[in-house]
């Protein structure tokens, strides 16, 4: 699958998550911790990706081992307005492509408007 196809697929999935958050009364403009997760084939690859993300301060990256799968979790404090979220998610999709790993999506806790 081409990078463009992956970006288009990610945009569709991201928009679905935003719709779900919206149905829960989320105030997209409120800052919250958003986590992006990558699946890596080895600890070495996970360490490399986490190191890159940390070195350039794209977020707080850590390597975790979950059910024999090495993962990199990146935490970013940010609002999730559609334009901001899609840009950051697209960038993370490009990072996954650059390193030959799989992005496993993102998540956050809805921030109520009150």
Rosetta constraint file for C-alpha pairs under 8 A:
AtomPair CA 1 CA 5 HARMONIC 6.22 0.50
AtomPair CA 1 CA 6 HARMONIC 6.72 0.50
AtomPair CA 2 CA 6 HARMONIC 6.30 0.50
AtomPair CA 3 CA 7 HARMONIC 6.11 0.50
AtomPair CA 3 CA 94 HARMONIC 7.31 0.50
AtomPair CA 3 CA 97 HARMONIC 7.18 0.50
AtomPair CA 4 CA 8 HARMONIC 6.17 0.50
AtomPair CA 5 CA 9 HARMONIC 6.08 0.50
AtomPair CA 6 CA 10 HARMONIC 6.03 0.50
AtomPair CA 6 CA 93 HARMONIC 7.36 0.50
AtomPair CA 7 CA 11 HARMONIC 6.10 0.50
AtomPair CA 7 CA 90 HARMONIC 5.98 0.50
AtomPair CA 7 CA 93 HARMONIC 6.71 0.50
AtomPair CA 8 CA 12 HARMONIC 6.40 0.50
AtomPair CA 9 CA 13 HARMONIC 6.37 0.50
AtomPair CA 10 CA 14 HARMONIC 5.89 0.50
AtomPair CA 10 CA 89 HARMONIC 7.55 0.50
AtomPair CA 10 CA 90 HARMONIC 7.33 0.50
AtomPair CA 10 CA 93 HARMONIC 7.72 0.50
AtomPair CA 11 CA 15 HARMONIC 6.03 0.50
AtomPair CA 11 CA 86 HARMONIC 6.39 0.50
AtomPair CA 11 CA 90 HARMONIC 7.66 0.50
AtomPair CA 12 CA 16 HARMONIC 6.37 0.50
AtomPair CA 13 CA 17 HARMONIC 6.47 0.50
AtomPair CA 14 CA 18 HARMONIC 6.26 0.50
AtomPair CA 14 CA 85 HARMONIC 7.99 0.50
AtomPair CA 14 CA 86 HARMONIC 7.06 0.50
AtomPair CA 14 CA 89 HARMONIC 7.93 0.50
AtomPair CA 15 CA 19 HARMONIC 6.15 0.50
AtomPair CA 15 CA 82 HARMONIC 7.55 0.50
AtomPair CA 16 CA 20 HARMONIC 6.34 0.50
AtomPair CA 17 CA 21 HARMONIC 6.25 0.50
AtomPair CA 18 CA 22 HARMONIC 6.04 0.50
AtomPair CA 18 CA 80 HARMONIC 7.96 0.50
AtomPair CA 18 CA 82 HARMONIC 7.50 0.50
AtomPair CA 19 CA 23 HARMONIC 6.24 0.50
AtomPair CA 20 CA 24 HARMONIC 6.61 0.50
AtomPair CA 21 CA 25 HARMONIC 6.69 0.50
AtomPair CA 21 CA 26 HARMONIC 5.42 0.50
AtomPair CA 21 CA 110 HARMONIC 5.99 0.50
AtomPair CA 22 CA 26 HARMONIC 5.06 0.50
AtomPair CA 22 CA 27 HARMONIC 7.63 0.50
AtomPair CA 22 CA 28 HARMONIC 7.97 0.50
AtomPair CA 24 CA 110 HARMONIC 7.15 0.50
AtomPair CA 24 CA 112 HARMONIC 7.82 0.50
AtomPair CA 25 CA 110 HARMONIC 7.68 0.50
AtomPair CA 25 CA 111 HARMONIC 7.72 0.50
AtomPair CA 25 CA 112 HARMONIC 5.69 0.50
AtomPair CA 25 CA 113 HARMONIC 6.62 0.50
AtomPair CA 26 CA 110 HARMONIC 5.18 0.50
AtomPair CA 26 CA 111 HARMONIC 5.00 0.50
AtomPair CA 26 CA 112 HARMONIC 4.85 0.50
AtomPair CA 26 CA 113 HARMONIC 6.14 0.50
AtomPair CA 27 CA 110 HARMONIC 7.64 0.50
AtomPair CA 27 CA 111 HARMONIC 5.66 0.50
AtomPair CA 27 CA 112 HARMONIC 5.66 0.50
AtomPair CA 27 CA 113 HARMONIC 4.81 0.50
AtomPair CA 28 CA 79 HARMONIC 5.86 0.50
AtomPair CA 28 CA 80 HARMONIC 4.97 0.50
AtomPair CA 28 CA 81 HARMONIC 4.99 0.50
AtomPair CA 28 CA 111 HARMONIC 7.36 0.50
AtomPair CA 29 CA 79 HARMONIC 4.99 0.50
AtomPair CA 29 CA 80 HARMONIC 6.38 0.50
AtomPair CA 29 CA 81 HARMONIC 5.87 0.50
AtomPair CA 30 CA 78 HARMONIC 7.71 0.50
AtomPair CA 30 CA 79 HARMONIC 5.25 0.50
AtomPair CA 30 CA 80 HARMONIC 7.65 0.50
AtomPair CA 30 CA 111 HARMONIC 6.61 0.50
AtomPair CA 31 CA 77 HARMONIC 6.12 0.50
AtomPair CA 31 CA 78 HARMONIC 4.70 0.50
AtomPair CA 31 CA 79 HARMONIC 4.26 0.50
AtomPair CA 31 CA 80 HARMONIC 7.55 0.50
AtomPair CA 32 CA 77 HARMONIC 5.27 0.50
AtomPair CA 32 CA 78 HARMONIC 5.54 0.50
AtomPair CA 32 CA 79 HARMONIC 6.19 0.50
AtomPair CA 32 CA 108 HARMONIC 7.22 0.50
AtomPair CA 32 CA 109 HARMONIC 7.44 0.50
AtomPair CA 32 CA 111 HARMONIC 7.43 0.50
AtomPair CA 33 CA 75 HARMONIC 6.22 0.50
AtomPair CA 33 CA 76 HARMONIC 5.54 0.50
AtomPair CA 33 CA 77 HARMONIC 4.46 0.50
AtomPair CA 33 CA 78 HARMONIC 6.47 0.50
AtomPair CA 33 CA 108 HARMONIC 6.28 0.50
AtomPair CA 33 CA 109 HARMONIC 7.76 0.50
AtomPair CA 34 CA 75 HARMONIC 5.63 0.50
AtomPair CA 34 CA 76 HARMONIC 5.29 0.50
AtomPair CA 34 CA 77 HARMONIC 6.18 0.50
AtomPair CA 34 CA 78 HARMONIC 6.84 0.50
AtomPair CA 34 CA 106 HARMONIC 6.81 0.50
AtomPair CA 34 CA 107 HARMONIC 5.74 0.50
AtomPair CA 34 CA 108 HARMONIC 4.83 0.50
AtomPair CA 34 CA 109 HARMONIC 7.93 0.50
AtomPair CA 35 CA 73 HARMONIC 6.44 0.50
AtomPair CA 35 CA 74 HARMONIC 5.47 0.50
AtomPair CA 35 CA 75 HARMONIC 4.55 0.50
AtomPair CA 35 CA 76 HARMONIC 6.46 0.50
AtomPair CA 35 CA 106 HARMONIC 5.31 0.50
AtomPair CA 35 CA 107 HARMONIC 5.42 0.50
AtomPair CA 35 CA 108 HARMONIC 6.48 0.50
AtomPair CA 36 CA 73 HARMONIC 5.74 0.50
AtomPair CA 36 CA 74 HARMONIC 5.12 0.50
AtomPair CA 36 CA 75 HARMONIC 6.58 0.50
AtomPair CA 36 CA 92 HARMONIC 7.74 0.50
AtomPair CA 36 CA 103 HARMONIC 7.68 0.50
AtomPair CA 36 CA 104 HARMONIC 7.36 0.50
AtomPair CA 36 CA 105 HARMONIC 5.81 0.50
AtomPair CA 36 CA 106 HARMONIC 4.28 0.50
AtomPair CA 36 CA 107 HARMONIC 6.80 0.50
AtomPair CA 37 CA 71 HARMONIC 6.65 0.50
AtomPair CA 37 CA 72 HARMONIC 5.64 0.50
AtomPair CA 37 CA 73 HARMONIC 4.55 0.50
AtomPair CA 37 CA 74 HARMONIC 6.34 0.50
AtomPair CA 37 CA 103 HARMONIC 5.97 0.50
AtomPair CA 37 CA 104 HARMONIC 5.22 0.50
AtomPair CA 37 CA 105 HARMONIC 5.89 0.50
AtomPair CA 37 CA 106 HARMONIC 6.30 0.50
AtomPair CA 38 CA 71 HARMONIC 5.42 0.50
AtomPair CA 38 CA 72 HARMONIC 5.09 0.50
AtomPair CA 38 CA 73 HARMONIC 6.54 0.50
AtomPair CA 38 CA 96 HARMONIC 7.21 0.50
AtomPair CA 38 CA 101 HARMONIC 6.87 0.50
AtomPair CA 38 CA 102 HARMONIC 5.57 0.50
AtomPair CA 38 CA 103 HARMONIC 4.28 0.50
AtomPair CA 38 CA 104 HARMONIC 5.31 0.50
AtomPair CA 38 CA 105 HARMONIC 7.60 0.50
AtomPair CA 39 CA 69 HARMONIC 7.06 0.50
AtomPair CA 39 CA 70 HARMONIC 6.19 0.50
AtomPair CA 39 CA 71 HARMONIC 4.66 0.50
AtomPair CA 39 CA 72 HARMONIC 6.70 0.50
AtomPair CA 39 CA 101 HARMONIC 6.20 0.50
AtomPair CA 39 CA 102 HARMONIC 5.18 0.50
AtomPair CA 39 CA 103 HARMONIC 6.20 0.50
AtomPair CA 39 CA 104 HARMONIC 6.46 0.50
AtomPair CA 40 CA 45 HARMONIC 6.21 0.50
AtomPair CA 40 CA 46 HARMONIC 5.55 0.50
AtomPair CA 40 CA 69 HARMONIC 7.15 0.50
AtomPair CA 40 CA 70 HARMONIC 5.32 0.50
AtomPair CA 40 CA 71 HARMONIC 5.61 0.50
AtomPair CA 40 CA 72 HARMONIC 7.38 0.50
AtomPair CA 40 CA 101 HARMONIC 5.58 0.50
AtomPair CA 40 CA 102 HARMONIC 6.89 0.50
AtomPair CA 41 CA 45 HARMONIC 6.79 0.50
AtomPair CA 41 CA 46 HARMONIC 7.71 0.50
AtomPair CA 41 CA 69 HARMONIC 7.32 0.50
AtomPair CA 41 CA 70 HARMONIC 6.64 0.50
AtomPair CA 41 CA 101 HARMONIC 7.44 0.50
AtomPair CA 42 CA 46 HARMONIC 6.27 0.50
AtomPair CA 42 CA 69 HARMONIC 7.92 0.50
AtomPair CA 42 CA 70 HARMONIC 6.13 0.50
AtomPair CA 43 CA 47 HARMONIC 6.01 0.50
AtomPair CA 43 CA 63 HARMONIC 7.98 0.50
AtomPair CA 43 CA 70 HARMONIC 5.97 0.50
AtomPair CA 44 CA 48 HARMONIC 6.21 0.50
AtomPair CA 45 CA 49 HARMONIC 6.22 0.50
AtomPair CA 46 CA 50 HARMONIC 6.02 0.50
AtomPair CA 46 CA 63 HARMONIC 6.20 0.50
AtomPair CA 46 CA 70 HARMONIC 6.47 0.50
AtomPair CA 46 CA 71 HARMONIC 6.42 0.50
AtomPair CA 46 CA 72 HARMONIC 5.93 0.50
AtomPair CA 47 CA 51 HARMONIC 5.87 0.50
AtomPair CA 47 CA 63 HARMONIC 6.62 0.50
AtomPair CA 48 CA 52 HARMONIC 6.22 0.50
AtomPair CA 49 CA 53 HARMONIC 6.30 0.50
AtomPair CA 49 CA 72 HARMONIC 7.38 0.50
AtomPair CA 49 CA 99 HARMONIC 7.30 0.50
AtomPair CA 50 CA 54 HARMONIC 6.03 0.50
AtomPair CA 50 CA 61 HARMONIC 5.24 0.50
AtomPair CA 50 CA 62 HARMONIC 6.00 0.50
AtomPair CA 50 CA 63 HARMONIC 6.66 0.50
AtomPair CA 50 CA 72 HARMONIC 6.17 0.50
AtomPair CA 50 CA 74 HARMONIC 7.95 0.50
AtomPair CA 51 CA 55 HARMONIC 5.81 0.50
AtomPair CA 51 CA 61 HARMONIC 7.63 0.50
AtomPair CA 52 CA 56 HARMONIC 6.28 0.50
AtomPair CA 53 CA 57 HARMONIC 5.94 0.50
AtomPair CA 53 CA 58 HARMONIC 5.26 0.50
AtomPair CA 53 CA 59 HARMONIC 6.39 0.50
AtomPair CA 53 CA 60 HARMONIC 7.56 0.50
AtomPair CA 53 CA 61 HARMONIC 6.30 0.50
AtomPair CA 53 CA 74 HARMONIC 7.88 0.50
AtomPair CA 54 CA 58 HARMONIC 6.44 0.50
AtomPair CA 54 CA 59 HARMONIC 6.40 0.50
AtomPair CA 54 CA 60 HARMONIC 6.19 0.50
AtomPair CA 54 CA 61 HARMONIC 5.85 0.50
AtomPair CA 58 CA 76 HARMONIC 7.71 0.50
AtomPair CA 59 CA 74 HARMONIC 5.66 0.50
AtomPair CA 59 CA 75 HARMONIC 5.48 0.50
AtomPair CA 59 CA 76 HARMONIC 5.05 0.50
AtomPair CA 60 CA 73 HARMONIC 7.97 0.50
AtomPair CA 60 CA 74 HARMONIC 5.34 0.50
AtomPair CA 60 CA 75 HARMONIC 5.05 0.50
AtomPair CA 60 CA 76 HARMONIC 6.66 0.50
AtomPair CA 61 CA 72 HARMONIC 6.54 0.50
AtomPair CA 61 CA 73 HARMONIC 5.53 0.50
AtomPair CA 61 CA 74 HARMONIC 4.28 0.50
AtomPair CA 61 CA 75 HARMONIC 6.44 0.50
AtomPair CA 62 CA 72 HARMONIC 5.59 0.50
AtomPair CA 62 CA 73 HARMONIC 5.44 0.50
AtomPair CA 62 CA 74 HARMONIC 6.61 0.50
AtomPair CA 63 CA 70 HARMONIC 6.92 0.50
AtomPair CA 63 CA 71 HARMONIC 5.70 0.50
AtomPair CA 63 CA 72 HARMONIC 4.59 0.50
AtomPair CA 63 CA 73 HARMONIC 6.44 0.50
AtomPair CA 64 CA 70 HARMONIC 5.90 0.50
AtomPair CA 64 CA 71 HARMONIC 5.19 0.50
AtomPair CA 64 CA 72 HARMONIC 6.18 0.50
AtomPair CA 64 CA 73 HARMONIC 7.27 0.50
AtomPair CA 65 CA 69 HARMONIC 5.56 0.50
AtomPair CA 65 CA 70 HARMONIC 4.65 0.50
AtomPair CA 65 CA 71 HARMONIC 6.11 0.50
AtomPair CA 66 CA 70 HARMONIC 6.44 0.50
AtomPair CA 66 CA 71 HARMONIC 7.19 0.50
AtomPair CA 79 CA 84 HARMONIC 7.31 0.50
AtomPair CA 79 CA 85 HARMONIC 7.52 0.50
AtomPair CA 80 CA 84 HARMONIC 6.19 0.50
AtomPair CA 80 CA 85 HARMONIC 5.00 0.50
AtomPair CA 81 CA 85 HARMONIC 5.98 0.50
AtomPair CA 82 CA 86 HARMONIC 5.89 0.50
AtomPair CA 83 CA 87 HARMONIC 6.22 0.50
AtomPair CA 84 CA 88 HARMONIC 6.31 0.50
AtomPair CA 85 CA 89 HARMONIC 5.94 0.50
AtomPair CA 86 CA 90 HARMONIC 5.82 0.50
AtomPair CA 87 CA 91 HARMONIC 6.18 0.50
AtomPair CA 88 CA 92 HARMONIC 6.24 0.50
AtomPair CA 89 CA 93 HARMONIC 6.14 0.50
AtomPair CA 89 CA 106 HARMONIC 7.93 0.50
AtomPair CA 90 CA 94 HARMONIC 6.30 0.50
AtomPair CA 91 CA 95 HARMONIC 6.30 0.50
AtomPair CA 92 CA 96 HARMONIC 6.25 0.50
AtomPair CA 92 CA 103 HARMONIC 7.43 0.50
AtomPair CA 93 CA 97 HARMONIC 6.34 0.50
AtomPair CA 93 CA 103 HARMONIC 6.40 0.50
AtomPair CA 94 CA 98 HARMONIC 6.03 0.50
AtomPair CA 95 CA 99 HARMONIC 6.27 0.50
AtomPair CA 96 CA 100 HARMONIC 5.84 0.50
AtomPair CA 96 CA 101 HARMONIC 4.91 0.50
AtomPair CA 96 CA 102 HARMONIC 5.66 0.50
AtomPair CA 96 CA 103 HARMONIC 5.85 0.50
AtomPair CA 97 CA 101 HARMONIC 6.38 0.50
AtomPair CA 97 CA 102 HARMONIC 7.60 0.50
